[in-house]
């Protein structure tokens, strides 16, 4: 990411937040590598092709010295204001494997106006809503088929397998174009903390039926905006259920 938050408020605490919710085949799966499943398809015996949802924790500013330094300054000020230990700040991304390919899901700055080349499905302003008319003050949300996450090699304690369920993988892909596109760095949705790249990822997981609150952060890490995505997703799900019951 190329931005550092300009506002301070409630943020996600340092350290682990619990064990990942149990999946049908036994819970958290941490992988160090793994086979390339980009060309996944139905097996010869007719069984469904593999599907997976992997989450990556990327250090703020990985690969960019300026952003990393600004992030360290932000975290130093934030921790001082909130009287807590300093943490490592992470932003999150997903790789989603389905039979049609491997999708890279991430919020990033907008490098140019050719969003179709990167699988862009949504976007919003950064810092100030009115500034979003200018490209450098906008973010984009990518769902990039056979695309790349540029800083993936810097990921920590990753990937984290959050699901092997094909229906959930497809559900996340279907949901992403409808993700809220609030102003990055602000709490316009009254979720209790700023909206960020982490909000998009946790929102998508929660709306797809997973429990992001139980996903473990890297040691001494925090992910600003993660709780905001969960809060907004649960609010929306409550409205959906209320509408179904009416």
C-alpha positions in Angstrom: 0.0 0.0 0.0 1.1 3.6 -0.6 -0.8 5.4 2.1 -0.4 5.9 5.8 -3.5 6.7 8.0 -4.0 10.3 8.9 -6.6 9.7 11.6 -6.4 7.8 14.8 -9.1 5.8 16.6 -9.9 2.4 17.9 -7.6 -0.2 16.3 -7.0 -3.9 16.4 -4.9 -5.0 19.3 -1.5 -6.5 18.9 -0.8 -10.2 18.8 -3.0 -13.3 18.1 -6.7 -13.0 18.3 -7.6 -16.7 18.6 -7.5 -19.9 16.6 -8.9 -20.0 13.2 -12.5 -21.4 13.0 -12.6 -25.1 12.4 -13.1 -26.2 8.8 -14.7 -29.5 7.8 -11.3 -31.2 7.6 -9.8 -30.0 10.9 -9.0 -26.3 11.2 -6.1 -24.0 10.5 -3.8 -25.0 7.7 -0.5 -23.2 7.4 1.5 -23.8 4.2 5.1 -23.0 3.4 4.7 -23.5 -0.3 2.5 -25.9 -2.2 1.7 -27.0 -5.7 0.7 -24.6 -8.4 -3.0 -25.0 -8.9 -3.5 -22.1 -11.4 -4.8 -24.5 -14.0 -7.1 -26.4 -11.7 -9.8 -28.4 -13.3 -12.0 -31.5 -12.7 -10.1 -34.6 -11.8 -10.0 -37.6 -14.2 -12.3 -39.5 -11.9 -15.0 -36.7 -12.0 -14.4 -35.3 -8.5 -14.6 -31.5 -8.2 -11.5 -29.5 -9.0 -9.6 -28.1 -5.9 -10.7 -24.9 -4.4 -9.1 -22.8 -1.7 -9.0 -19.4 0.0 -5.6 -18.3 1.3 -4.9 -15.2 3.3 -1.6 -13.4 3.3 -0.3 -10.9 6.0 1.9 -8.4 4.2 4.0 -5.9 6.3 3.0 -2.3 5.7 5.1 -0.9 2.9 6.8 -4.1 2.0 9.2 -3.5 -0.8 8.9 0.3 -0.5 11.3 2.1 1.9 9.4 5.4 2.0 6.0 3.8 2.8 7.6 1.4 5.4 9.3 4.4 7.1 6.0 6.4 7.1 4.2 3.4 8.5 6.7 3.1 11.3 6.2 6.7 12.2 2.4 6.3 12.1 2.6 3.2 14.4 5.0 5.0 16.8 2.6 7.9 17.2 -0.5 5.7 17.3 0.9 3.4 20.0 2.0 6.5 22.1 -1.4 8.0 21.9 -3.1 4.8 22.9 -0.6 3.9 25.5 0.1 0.4 24.2 3.2 -1.4 23.0 4.3 -0.7 19.4 3.2 -3.4 16.9 4.1 -4.5 13.4 1.4 -3.2 11.0 0.1 -5.6 8.3 -2.2 -5.3 5.4 -4.0 -8.4 4.0 -4.6 -10.0 0.6 -6.2 -13.2 -0.7 -5.5 -15.8 -3.3 -8.6 -17.7 -4.3 -8.3 -20.9 -6.3 -11.3 -22.1 -8.3 -11.5 -24.2 -11.4 -11.4 -21.1 -13.7 -8.1 -19.9 -12.2 -6.2 -18.3 -9.3 -7.6 -14.9 -8.3 -5.4 -12.3 -6.6 -7.6 -10.1 -4.3 -6.1 -6.9 -2.8 -6.7 -3.2 -2.3 -4.0 -1.1 -3.9 -3.3 2.5 -5.1 -4.4 3.2 -8.7 -1.3 3.1 -11.0 -3.2 4.0 -14.2 -6.7 4.1 -15.7 -6.4 0.6 -17.3 -8.2 -1.2 -14.4 -9.5 -3.9 -16.7 -5.9 -5.2 -17.0 -5.8 -5.9 -13.3 -9.2 -7.2 -12.7 -10.4 -4.1 -10.9 -14.0 -4.6 -9.5 -14.4 -1.5 -7.3 -12.6 1.6 -6.0 -12.9 4.6 -3.7 -11.3 7.7 -2.4 -8.3 8.0 0.0 -8.2 10.4 2.9 -10.9 12.9 1.8 -13.9 11.9 -0.2 -13.8 14.9 -2.5 -10.1 14.2 -3.4 -11.2 10.9 -5.0 -11.7 12.7 -8.3 -7.9 12.7 -8.7 -6.4 9.3 -9.5 -3.5 9.5 -6.9 -6.2 9.9 -4.2 -8.1 6.8 -5.1 -7.7 3.1 -4.4 -8.8 0.1 -6.4 -9.9 -3.4 -5.4 -8.6 -6.1 -7.5 -10.0 -9.5 -8.2 -7.4 -10.4 -10.8 -7.7 -13.8 -12.5 -4.2 -15.3 -12.8 -2.9 -12.0 -11.5 -0.2 -11.2 -8.9 0.1 -9.7 -5.5 3.4 -7.7 -5.9 4.7 -8.0 -2.4 3.7 -11.6 -1.8 7.3 -12.6 -1.1 7.4 -10.4 2.0 4.4 -12.1 3.6 4.7 -13.2 7.2 3.2 -16.3 8.8 1.5 -16.9 5.4 -0.4 -18.2 3.6 -3.2 -19.1 6.0 -5.7 -21.5 4.5 -9.1 -20.1 5.6 -11.2 -22.4 3.5 -11.2 -25.4 1.1 -14.9 -25.0 0.4 -15.6 -24.4 -3.3 -18.9 -22.6 -2.6 -17.3 -20.2 -0.2 -14.5 -19.4 -2.7 -17.1 -18.6 -5.4 -19.2 -16.6 -2.9 -16.2 -14.3 -2.1 -15.6 -13.7 -5.8 -19.3 -12.9 -6.3 -19.3 -10.5 -3.3 -16.2 -8.4 -4.1 -17.9 -6.1 -6.7 -20.4 -5.1 -4.0 -17.9 -4.3 -1.2 -18.4 -1.0 0.5 -16.1 1.7 -1.0 -15.9 4.1 1.9 -13.1 6.6 2.1 -9.8 4.9 3.1 -8.5 6.1 6.5 -11.9 7.4 7.7 -14.7 5.8 9.6 -17.6 7.0 7.4 -19.5 3.8 8.1 -19.4 4.2 11.9 -17.7 0.9 12.4 -15.5 2.0 15.2 -12.2 2.3 13.2 -10.9 3.4 9.8 -11.8 1.7 6.6 -8.8 0.1 4.9 -7.5 -2.7 2.8 -8.0 -5.0 5.8 -11.6 -4.0 6.0 -12.2 -5.2 2.5 -10.7 -8.6 3.2 -12.5 -9.2 6.5 -15.8 -7.9 5.0 -15.6 -10.4 2.2 -14.7 -13.3 4.4 -17.5 -12.5 6.9 -20.1 -12.0 4.2 -19.1 -15.4 2.7 -19.9 -17.1 6.0 -16.5 -17.3 7.6 -15.5 -15.8 11.0 -12.6 -13.4 10.5 -12.4 -12.6 14.2 -10.8 -16.0 14.8 -8.0 -15.6 12.3 -4.6 -15.3 13.9 -2.4 -12.3 13.2 1.4 -12.7 13.1 3.1 -12.3 16.5 3.1 -8.7 17.7 1.1 -7.6 14.7 -2.1 -5.7 14.1 -4.2 -5.0 11.1 -5.9 -1.6 11.2 -9.4 -1.7 9.7 -9.9 -5.5 10.1 -12.6 -5.0 12.8 -14.4 -2.4 10.7 -14.9 -4.9 7.9 -16.4 -7.4 10.3 -18.7 -4.9 11.9 -20.1 -3.7 8.5 -20.5 -7.2 7.2 -22.4 -8.3 10.3 -24.6 -5.2 10.1 -25.5 -6.1 6.5 -26.1 -9.7 7.3 -28.5 -8.7 10.1 -30.5 -6.6 7.7 -30.6 -9.4 5.1 -31.9 -11.9 7.8 -34.4 -9.3 9.0 -35.7 -8.9 5.5 -36.0 -12.6 5.0 -38.0 -13.0 8.2 -40.4 -10.1 7.3 
